[in-house]
Each structure stands twice: as C-alpha cells, then as structure tokens.
C-alpha cells in the first residue's frame, strides 16, 4: 500500500468514527489536532465530557484494539488533560478508542487511557 492509499484509508476510518460519535450525540470539535506530544485523531464533546479519540483500523477488531500501545495511551491521556484545561472549568476528559475492521461494526471503547 502506498503512503497516499494509507492516508486515504486513515481519513475514511476517522470519518466513519466521527459519524459513529455524532450518532451517539457527540459533537466533533477537532480532527487531527496536533499537540506537542501526539496528534489526536478526533476530539469530541458531549456536555461537560471531552473525549480524545484514537481511531485504529486493522484487519480484525481485536488487532485494532491491541494497536493502541501503552505509551500512546499515556500521551493521549496527557493531551486529554491539556485539552480539558483549555476547555475551561467543569470539563472532564477521557481517552476513547474506536476500532474498525472491514465488514464489522465499529467498536467504541470509552475510557481506555
């Protein structure tokens, strides 16, 4: 797979994840948000909860879930704390994972970090 194909596939996966979150009542506030420690795929908000969302697409859902490394989860957790502080008082944040695989329903796993 070429770099361009991988980029398109990643963007499609992020779009599918965003649609899933919106169907669940979340508002997408940022896509591919660059931060000093990591690039956040999606930032979504519902009420006072901010979700820093990592999107993983692999051949199987289990492989997608396992693709989030502990080190990446730590960096996402730091990003979540920073984004919550920027959003103002009374806003809490968590790290969510959306796992995607061909021919399967997406799996949204809240609070992975």
Secondary structure, DSSP 4 states (H G I P E B T S, - for coil): --HHHHHHHHHHHHHHHHHHHHHTT-EEEEEEEE-SS-EEEEEEEETTEEEEEEEEE-SSHHHHHHTS-HHHHHHHHHHHHHHHHHH-TT-EEEEEEEEE-TTS--EEE----
